[in-house]
Amino acid sequence: MKQKEIADVLTDTPTEIGTVRLSYGGWIGRKLGLKRKTMLTVAGQPNGKVELIGAELFAMLGEDALKKLNQTDQINLLLKSNVTPIVNIIALAVCRGDKMPSRELVDAIRFSFTMEQLETAFYEVYRRLDLKAFFGIMGFAKSLQLNLFQDQEAPSQES
């Protein structure tokens, strides 16, 4: 790793993942067909976005659906079923804060990114989810033992 890359990781500098062409000037720009190039960047994700990304990952096609298919059909089904969630995940990640991606942004990513760009972008999004902190929280929460009921004394026996 170069010094700049190390510094960027430590300071959590947003990472540029690619350029897309989006409409310029709201609905007037869409009507006139005006486009502008927009650089997409990925930064740390708020918890709500992490949940949405997790839901997209969970919805992706699993191995159970592929078991009975031949290899060609497996590849076709994987491409058909999983490229859209990957694009949605990337679109969620490039929108700042609580903003949701527009249909135009999702389509711009889908039709302008190559598979290599999708891979790079997806890797960057996954890295920014900061799962280490999540698993640390889960480990801490599991180690807590809460006593909701006070220990009761055994009833005394009268002799």
CORUR-V341426 format. One record per residue. RES is the residue in one letter. PHI is phi in whole degrees, 0 to 359 (none if undefined). Layout:
BEGIN
RES;PHI + RES;PHI
END
This chain:
BEGIN
M;none + K;279 + Q;300 + K;297 + E;297 + I;296 + A;296 + D;297 + V;294 + L;291 + T;267 + D;57 + T;292 + P;304 + T;256 + E;285 + I;242 + G;156 + T;241 + V;230 + R;257 + L;238 + S;299 + Y;246 + G;85 + G;69 + W;291 + I;294 + G;297 + R;294 + K;297 + L;275 + G;76 + L;283 + K;233 + R;226 + K;279 + T;232 + M;278 + L;266 + T;231 + V;241 + A;232 + G;302 + Q;254 + P;289 + N;302 + G;298 + K;292 + V;299 + E;296 + L;295 + I;295 + G;299 + A;295 + E;296 + L;297 + F;294 + A;283 + M;293 + L;299 + G;262 + E;288 + D;301 + A;288 + L;261 + K;304 + K;269 + L;261 + N;284 + Q;299 + T;297 + D;294 + Q;299 + I;298 + N;298 + L;293 + L;299 + L;296 + K;296 + S;269 + N;244 + V;292 + T;299 + P;298 + I;296 + V;297 + N;298 + I;297 + I;295 + A;297 + L;300 + A;289 + V;275 + C;277 + R;285 + G;56 + D;265 + K;290 + M;259 + P;290 + S;280 + R;300 + E;297 + L;294 + V;301 + D;294 + A;297 + I;293 + R;301 + F;262 + S;240 + F;276 + T;277 + M;298 + E;296 + Q;293 + L;298 + E;297 + T;297 + A;295 + F;296 + Y;300 + E;294 + V;298 + Y;298 + R;297 + R;281 + L;292 + D;55 + L;291 + K;300 + A;295 + F;299 + F;291 + G;296 + I;297 + M;297 + G;296 + F;295 + A;296 + K;291 + S;279 + L;288 + Q;239 + L;261 + N;264 + L;277 + F;239 + Q;289 + D;298 + Q;266 + E;283 + A;296 + P;300 + S;284 + Q;265 + E;275 + S;265
END
